Amino acid sequence: MFMIKKHIFLAAGLSICLLGCNESSRAVAESEEESTAIPADSTNLQSALQSINTEDLLAHTKVLASDAFEGRGPGTAGEDSTVNYLTRQFKQIGLQPGNPDGTFVQNVPMVGFTAQPKASFTAGGKTINLEFPNDYVAVSRRFVPTIDVNNSEMVFVGYGIVAPEYGWDDYKGLDIKGKTIVMLINDPPIPDSKNTTALDSSMFGGKAMTYYGRWTYKYEIAAEKGAAAAIIMHETGPAGYPYEVVSGSWSRENFDINNPDKNMGLAAVEAWITSEKAKQLLAATGKNLEQLKAAALKKDFRPVPLNAKANFNIKNTLREVQSKNVIAKLEGSDPELKDEYVVYSAHWDHLGKDTNLKGDQVYNGALDNATGTAGLLELAEAYAEMPTKPKRSILFLAVTAEEKGLLGSKYYANNPLYPLNKTLANINMDVLNAYGPTEDVIVIGYGNSTLEDILATEAKSQNRRIVPEATPENGSFYRSDHFEFAKQGVPALYAESGVVARNQPADYVQKWNENYTTNDYHKLSDEVKDDWNLAGAVEDLQLFFRVGYRVANTKQYPEWKEGTEFKAKCDAMLSAK
């Protein structure tokens, strides 16, 4: 999970950037020639772009999503199969080992932990027993076999946020050491005083989620404050996904980086409860959820003692796991620039195999993310096809344990194989399009970096336009591997096919996505389907190729834009040079 302290990258207007954050950066003004799209008929690009095709993309996806790969769970036989397959493919393509030690892997030391929790609340003279995982999920990321939290005072802390730049402190006036905190998901949706149908854009990004709204932050601040247990009340709308997504992941084996302190600085218990169970708890204490939510929208909110006690017992089954990132390198052709890098990334892992199930036991993860991993291989082959290689080097990074909290990308970003201050960009792929070509391209985290300006220019060559995501309040920018690069300062691009399908009804993509989210996302049914149309995925990959090729060849360095949440650390780094 994201265990980075909030003060590192969360201040208002904060920008984490090693490359070009202000006029003192190394960015060079883009020439008129470089501001135009790369010609589609460029001799050097033609064979590369044509090598990206639906047949190869589907073939790789079918292998990676097959039952033989057992759902690609980290620390399983499925990981071995996946790592071997990717390594073999990179070798056949003709790429160099991505690790300077001469191998195609970066070891990622992790601990797998499987929780067997018991929990209950006492309030109003009653004991409220909780059924795992239907009512709640709870884990301890401390690497110890048993965790007990007994008769811990429960406190409602609103959204569980401390944001000085917004004048916000949900913990004001209360020492919560040893207590169990209960909090709401997402940022506070503060209404605009001039327009009651809109949110105040000056507070927590308005409609768009900030990192304060991400559940990982809420556990981080709880640990910093000394809470014994931290409970998030799940609500599907604000969270952006149903409770079953949480319970499906958290009720199985989870992972974290194998830190020397055994994670003893974290809260002993991290938990979610359903909104129904939260209402039952609050009713027993004489409180009303809607009234508490209304109070939590105000700056003068103060923590509310619930006159209730929490009890948790968690038995942890622990095992050390040496998982692997897989990385390949295409060396740049320019002697002076080949030590600068563009990184393409995709996570190879999924949810593995559940032997407790009858019948189908494999979470194949065909779209999520066998397609993205297959796309990584297609891009690698496309670059290898080029008669003249790009000036800068290209890295192809398939990371582990995204589904467990972006752990593989987090480990790489904290232990880079190549200097991050020479890494110009990360282009990330997570779930490719299986519904056909679109007229638009969605940018997740729209407005963050100049990479999207390059994307917009190159998209025009495909007669496409870029658009912001429709639901920035879901915090998708914080939910895939590019974010770990962004936190360390590397300009990152996370884009996907849009919502206007070519030659289809206006609601075609919306219905397709709703069907996938409801019926397949993180479910056993995420398998290769006969009705897939990967032509849109190929178009996207060709676009990502063009963006990376542009960055790898031109003078212009990507930059974080003014006003993003990634700025102060960059300024500090530059001033410290």
MOURRA-V280875 format. One record per residue. PHI is phi as a letter, one per 40 degrees, with the letter a starting at -180 (NA if undefined). OMEGA is omega in whole degrees, -180 to 180 (NA if undefined). Layout:
PHI,OMEGA
PHI,OMEGA
This chain:
NA,-178
c,-179
b,178
c,-179
c,-172
c,-176
c,-180
c,-172
a,-173
b,-179
c,-178
d,179
g,-177
c,175
b,177
c,-175
a,175
c,-175
b,168
g,177
b,178
a,-174
c,180
c,-178
c,-179
c,-178
c,179
b,-179
d,-177
c,-180
c,180
c,179
c,-176
c,-178
c,179
c,-180
c,176
c,-177
d,-177
c,-177
c,178
d,-178
d,-177
c,-176
c,-169
d,-178
c,180
c,-178
c,-179
c,-179
c,177
c,-174
a,-175
c,-177
c,-179
c,179
c,180
c,-179
c,178
c,-178
c,-179
c,179
c,-176
c,-178
c,-179
c,177
d,-179
c,-180
c,169
f,176
g,173
f,177
c,176
d,177
g,180
b,175
c,177
c,175
c,-180
d,-180
c,-178
c,-179
c,179
c,-179
c,-179
c,179
c,180
c,-180
c,179
c,178
c,-179
c,178
c,179
h,179
c,177
c,172
d,-177
c,177
c,179
d,178
c,176
g,179
b,178
c,-175
b,168
b,179
c,180
b,-178
c,-178
b,171
b,173
c,179
b,178
b,-175
c,168
b,-172
c,168
b,-177
a,174
a,173
b,171
b,-178
a,178
f,-180
g,-179
b,173
b,179
b,179
c,-179
b,180
c,178
c,-1
b,-174
c,-180
c,-174
a,165
b,180
a,176
b,167
b,178
c,170
c,-175
c,177
b,-173
c,-176
b,177
b,176
b,171
b,-173
b,175
f,-180
c,180
c,-178
b,-178
b,173
c,-176
b,177
g,180
c,176
g,-173
b,168
b,-176
b,-176
d,-177
c,175
b,-176
g,-170
b,176
a,-180
c,-177
b,-169
d,173
g,-177
b,172
c,-176
b,180
d,179
g,-178
c,175
b,-178
c,177
b,-174
a,-179
c,178
c,174
g,174
c,172
c,178
c,-173
c,-177
c,174
c,-177
c,-179
c,-179
a,-173
c,178
c,-178
b,177
b,-179
c,-176
c,179
c,-180
b,176
f,175
g,-179
g,-179
c,-176
c,179
c,167
c,180
c,177
d,-179
c,-178
c,-176
c,179
c,177
c,-175
c,176
c,179
c,-178
c,176
c,178
c,180
c,-179
c,177
g,179
c,175
c,180
a,-180
b,-176
b,174
b,175
c,-177
c,169
b,-172
c,-178
d,179
c,-179
c,-178
g,179
a,-179
c,-179
d,-178
c,176
c,178
c,-175
c,180
c,180
c,-172
c,-178
c,-179
b,177
c,176
b,-175
b,168
a,176
c,-179
c,-178
c,-177
d,-178
c,179
f,178
g,-178
c,176
c,179
c,173
d,-176
c,-177
b,170
b,-171
a,169
b,169
b,178
c,179
c,179
c,-180
c,177
c,179
c,178
c,178
c,-177
c,178
c,179
c,179
c,-179
g,-179
b,180
b,-175
c,-177
c,178
c,178
c,179
c,179
c,179
c,-177
c,179
c,-176
b,-179
c,-178
c,177
d,175
b,-180
d,-177
b,174
c,-175
c,-177
f,179
b,180
b,178
b,177
b,177
b,168
b,-179
b,172
b,-176
b,168
c,-171
b,171
a,177
c,-176
b,173
b,179
c,-173
a,159
c,177
b,-175
a,177
b,-173
b,168
b,-175
c,179
c,-175
c,-178
c,-178
d,-178
c,-174
b,-175
c,177
c,170
b,-163
b,165
b,-176
b,167
c,-178
b,173
a,178
c,-178
c,-171
c,168
a,-168
c,174
g,-173
b,179
b,-176
c,177
c,-178
c,173
c,-179
g,-179
c,-178
b,-171
b,171
c,-169
c,178
f,-176
c,176
c,-174
b,5
b,175
c,180
c,-180
c,179
c,175
c,177
c,177
c,178
c,178
c,177
c,179
c,179
c,180
c,178
c,-180
c,-180
c,-172
c,176
d,176
b,-176
c,178
c,-176
c,180
c,-179
c,179
b,176
b,178
b,-169
b,174
b,-170
b,179
c,164
f,171
c,-178
c,180
b,177
h,179
f,-171
c,-179
c,178
c,176
c,-179
c,179
c,-177
c,178
c,179
b,-172
c,176
c,176
b,-173
d,179
c,178
c,171
b,178
b,-171
c,-174
a,168
b,176
b,-170
b,179
b,-178
a,-177
g,178
c,-175
c,177
b,-178
b,173
h,-176
c,178
b,179
c,-175
b,179
b,-179
c,174
b,176
c,-174
g,-177
d,177
g,-175
c,-172
a,179
c,174
d,179
c,175
c,174
c,178
d,-179
c,-180
c,-179
c,179
c,179
c,179
c,176
b,-176
f,180
b,179
b,177
c,-180
b,174
c,176
c,-176
c,-175
b,179
c,179
c,178
c,175
g,-178
c,180
c,-177
c,-169
b,175
a,-163
c,177
d,-175
c,179
c,173
c,-179
d,-179
c,-179
c,173
h,-177
c,175
d,-171
b,179
b,175
b,-177
b,180
a,179
d,-176
c,-172
b,179
b,-178
c,178
c,175
f,177
b,177
d,-174
d,-177
c,-175
c,-177
c,179
d,-180
c,180
c,-179
c,178
c,178
c,180
c,-179
c,-177
c,-168
b,-172
b,-173
d,-179
f,177
b,-180
c,-174
c,177
c,-179
b,176
c,-177
b,-179
c,-175
c,178
c,172
b,-174
c,179
c,178
c,177
c,178
c,178
c,177
c,-179
c,177
c,177
c,178
c,177
d,-177
c,178
c,180
c,178
c,178
c,-178
c,-176
c,-174
b,-171
c,-178
c,-172
c,175
c,174
c,-178
b,165
c,-179
c,178
d,177
g,176
c,-180
c,-178
b,-170
b,-169
c,-179
c,178
d,-179
d,180
c,180
c,-179
c,-179
c,-179
c,-178
c,NA
